[in-house]
Amino acid sequence: MIKSTKTSLAKSSFALLSSSFLFFGFIGSAYAAPLTNVSNTQSRVRVSQNSSHTIRFTTPTGTNIAGQTIILTFPAGYNFSSKTIGTLTFTHGASTGLEATESLLAAATATAWGAVFSGTNNVTLTLTAPTDGIGTAVLAPNDRIIISYDSTNSINPASPGSYQIGITGTFTDTGTTTIPIVLDDVVSVTALVAQTVSFAISATTTNFGALNTGSAKFASSTNAAGDTIETIAHTLAVATNAPSGYTITASGTTLTSIQVPANRIQEIGATPASSTPGTPQFGIRATRAGGVNGTIAAPYVQTTSYGYNATSSPQTFASGSSATQTETYSLRYVANISAVTAAGTYATNITYVATANF
């Protein structure tokens, strides 16, 4: 009985020792925590296309130990063979907008993280903590980490599919994120905007009434006797979505006797002149309102003078250089005669044409 008791005690002691060993062995093991909020945003996901990468994840553990590593491993197919660490950025912080930006060098120093590419086509990036374990700022538990590759020498795989980036290292946290690569990531969208142009002449009949040598007369579309003070005879209104705008031309003769066509009231011509009662004159001036960039051509763009270069060939009266909402041109017509201007009924037809420059 005594021998049996000693044997049981020995077995119990061995079991206790074994339990103690296992317990302390558990305490000394490293614990790998899963990363959270892991993602990789690419600028392009088309096969064989250069693309930037913005890799984000949250580390539960962090690191402030010199020499600890964070390792990114892209799958086979990605090509970073000519990538340099100058095209990378590495930031971390407690929240977005509060990140610290770390310096990256080929080897870790007291103030910089080491950054080294390795593997086929440089698919692996190893970041090594500074020799002081801190660098710009401590990589604390629950820090949000952002590692960015610009698109320079960052080439997507040549085949479509799902590709997985692994994140490991001696900082003990691990995680993955999956990226879809497709044959083409561009959707072609087309649309047609119909060409539009509008042109309106407010009145097509204007009258000077009876002319005399004592005062100028101004054509009116509302007063058959004309006016002795300057008035707007009619307007030209144009609008278009033509990229190069529009052109308005004018063509026609000066006031000409219906009875004797050789008798004409002299047009002012290409050089503007003021209204001079007692001197034969026929002229036009115009002003513009609305729109964006309409321009009145010489000699009609005057504040007090008039001009008219009579011709049967169309001449530019006004124009715009781009698409525009309605631009309105207001036209004034003046007529003067001398004491020897032949009697008769005088008339002219002036043709205005608007052309959109698509």
Residue pairs with C-beta under 8 A, 6 or more apart in sequence:
30 172
31 172
32 172
32 173
32 174
33 59
33 60
33 61
33 172
33 173
33 174
34 60
34 173
34 174
34 175
35 57
35 58
35 59
35 60
35 167
35 173
35 174
35 175
36 57
36 58
36 60
36 175
37 56
37 57
37 58
37 144
38 56
38 57
38 167
38 175
38 176
38 177
39 55
39 56
39 57
39 177
40 53
40 54
40 55
40 56
40 165
40 177
40 179
41 53
41 54
41 56
42 51
42 52
42 53
42 54
42 156
42 179
43 51
43 52
43 151
44 50
44 51
44 151
44 156
44 185
45 51
45 156
45 179
45 180
45 181
45 182
45 185
46 156
46 181
46 182
46 183
46 184
46 185
46 186
47 156
47 157
47 158
47 159
47 160
47 181
47 182
47 183
47 184
48 155
48 156
48 157
48 158
49 155
49 156
49 185
50 151
50 152
50 153
50 154
50 155
50 156
51 151
51 154
51 155
51 156
52 148
52 149
52 150
52 151
52 154
53 147
53 148
53 149
53 154
54 146
54 147
54 148
55 72
55 146
55 147
55 148
55 149
55 165
55 167
55 177
56 144
56 145
56 146
57 144
57 145
57 167
57 175
57 177
58 142
58 143
58 144
58 145
59 139
59 141
59 142
59 143
59 145
59 171
59 173
60 141
60 142
60 173
61 141
61 171
61 172
61 173
62 138
62 139
62 140
62 141
62 142
62 143
62 171
63 70
63 129
63 133
63 139
63 171
64 129
64 133
64 134
64 138
64 139
64 140
65 129
65 133
66 108
66 129
66 130
66 131
66 132
66 133
67 108
67 128
67 129
67 131
67 170
68 128
68 129
68 133
68 169
68 170
68 171
69 126
69 127
69 128
69 129
69 169
69 170
69 171
70 126
70 127
70 145
70 167
70 169
70 171
71 124
71 125
71 126
71 127
71 166
71 167
71 168
71 169
72 124
72 125
72 127
72 147
72 165
72 166
72 167
73 119
73 123
73 124
73 125
73 165
73 166
73 167
73 168
74 80
74 123
74 124
74 163
74 165
75 123
75 157
75 163
75 164
75 165
76 120
76 123
76 157
77 156
77 157
77 158
77 159
77 163
77 181
78 121
78 123
78 154
78 155
78 156
78 157
78 163
79 121
79 122
79 153
79 155
80 117
80 121
80 122
80 123
80 149
80 153
80 154
80 155
81 121
81 122
81 153
82 153
83 117
83 122
83 149
83 152
83 153
83 154
84 153
85 104
85 105
85 106
85 115
85 117
87 149
87 150
87 152
87 153
87 154
88 104
88 115
88 125
88 147
88 148
88 149
88 150
89 101
89 104
89 146
89 147
89 148
90 101
90 102
90 104
90 113
90 115
90 127
90 145
90 146
90 147
90 148
91 99
91 100
91 101
91 102
91 145
91 146
92 99
92 100
92 102
92 137
92 139
92 143
92 144
92 145
92 146
93 99
93 100
93 137
93 143
93 144
94 140
94 142
94 143
94 144
95 144
96 144
99 144
99 146
100 136
100 137
101 136
102 112
102 113
102 135
102 136
102 137
103 111
103 112
103 113
103 135
103 136
104 112
104 113
104 114
104 115
104 127
105 112
105 113
105 114
105 115
106 114
106 115
106 116
107 114
107 128
108 114
108 128
108 129
108 130
108 131
109 130
109 131
110 130
110 131
110 132
111 130
111 132
111 135
111 136
112 130
112 135
113 127
113 128
113 129
113 130
113 135
114 126
114 127
114 128
115 125
115 126
115 127
115 128
116 125
116 126
116 128
117 124
117 125
118 124
118 126
125 147
126 169
127 147
127 169
129 135
129 139
129 171
139 145
139 171
156 181
157 163
157 181
159 181
160 181
160 182
160 183
161 180
161 181
162 178
162 179
162 180
162 181
163 178
163 179
163 180
163 181
164 176
164 177
164 178
164 179
165 176
165 177
165 178
165 179
166 174
166 175
166 176
167 173
167 174
167 175
167 176
167 177
168 174
193 241
195 241
195 242
195 356
195 358
196 239
196 240
196 241
197 238
197 239
197 240
197 241
197 242
197 246
197 354
197 356
198 237
198 238
198 239
198 240
198 326
199 236
199 237
199 238
199 248
199 354
200 235
200 236
200 237
200 238
201 234
201 235
201 236
201 352
202 221
202 234
202 235
202 236
202 237
203 221
203 233
203 234
204 234
205 221
206 219
206 220
206 221
206 233
206 234
206 333
207 219
207 220
207 221
207 223
207 224
207 225
207 226
208 217
208 218
208 219
208 226
208 333
208 335
209 217
209 223
209 224
209 225
209 226
210 217
210 225
210 226
211 217
211 335
211 336
211 337
211 341
211 346
212 337
213 277
213 278
213 336
213 337
213 338
213 339
214 277
214 278
215 228
215 277
216 228
216 275
216 277
216 334
216 335
216 336
217 226
217 227
217 228
217 334
217 335
217 336
218 226
218 227
218 228
218 229
218 230
218 231
218 233
218 332
218 333
218 334
218 335
219 226
219 227
219 231
219 233
219 332
219 333
219 334
219 335
220 226
220 227
220 231
220 233
221 233
221 234
223 231
230 332
230 334
231 332
232 330
232 331
232 332
233 331
233 332
233 333
234 331
235 328
235 329
235 330
235 331
236 248
236 317
236 318
236 328
236 329
236 331
236 352
236 354
237 326
237 327
237 328
237 329
238 246
238 248
238 294
238 320
238 324
238 326
238 327
238 329
238 354
239 291
239 324
239 325
239 326
239 327
240 246
240 320
240 323
240 324
240 356
241 323
242 323
242 356
242 357
242 358
243 322
243 323
243 357
243 358
244 321
244 322
244 357
244 358
245 293
245 319
245 320
245 321
245 322
245 323
245 324
245 356
245 357
246 319
246 320
246 324
246 354
246 355
246 356
246 357
247 316
247 318
247 319
247 354
247 355
247 357
248 316
248 317
248 318
248 319
248 329
248 352
248 353
248 354
248 355
249 314
249 315
249 316
249 317
249 352
249 353
249 355
250 314
250 315
250 317
250 350
250 351
250 352
251 311
251 312
251 313
251 314
251 315
251 350
251 351
251 353
252 310
252 311
252 312
252 348
252 349
252 350
252 351
253 264
253 310
253 312
253 348
254 264
254 265
254 266
254 267
254 282
254 308
254 310
254 348
255 264
255 265
255 282
255 335
255 346
255 347
255 348
256 263
256 264
256 265
256 346
256 347
256 348
257 263
257 264
257 342
257 344
257 345
257 346
258 344
258 345
258 346
258 347
259 344
259 345
260 342
260 344
263 341
263 342
263 344
263 346
264 346
265 280
265 281
265 282
265 335
265 337
265 341
265 346
266 280
266 281
266 282
267 281
267 282
267 283
267 308
267 309
267 310
268 281
268 282
268 283
268 299
268 306
268 307
268 308
269 299
269 307
269 308
269 309
270 298
270 299
270 307
270 309
271 299
271 307
272 283
272 285
272 298
272 299
272 302
272 305
272 306
272 307
273 281
273 283
273 305
273 306
273 307
274 304
274 305
274 306
275 281
275 283
275 306
275 334
275 336
276 336
277 336
278 336
278 338
278 339
279 336
279 338
280 336
280 337
280 338
280 341
281 306
281 334
281 335
281 336
282 308
282 333
282 334
282 335
282 348
283 305
283 306
283 307
283 308
283 333
283 334
284 300
284 306
284 307
284 308
284 331
284 332
284 333
284 334
285 300
285 301
285 302
285 303
285 304
285 305
285 306
285 307
285 331
285 332
285 334
286 296
286 300
286 301
286 317
286 318
286 329
286 330
286 331
286 332
287 296
287 329
287 330
288 294
288 295
288 296
288 318
288 327
288 328
288 329
288 330
289 327
289 328
289 330
290 325
290 326
290 327
290 328
291 320
291 324
291 325
291 326
291 327
291 328
292 320
292 322
292 324
292 325
292 327
293 320
293 321
293 322
293 324
294 318
294 319
294 320
294 324
294 327
294 329
295 301
295 318
295 319
295 320
295 321
296 317
296 318
296 329
297 315
297 316
297 317
297 318
297 319
298 307
299 305
299 306
299 307
299 308
299 309
300 307
300 308
300 317
300 318
306 332
306 334
309 315
314 351
314 353
317 329
317 352
318 329
320 327
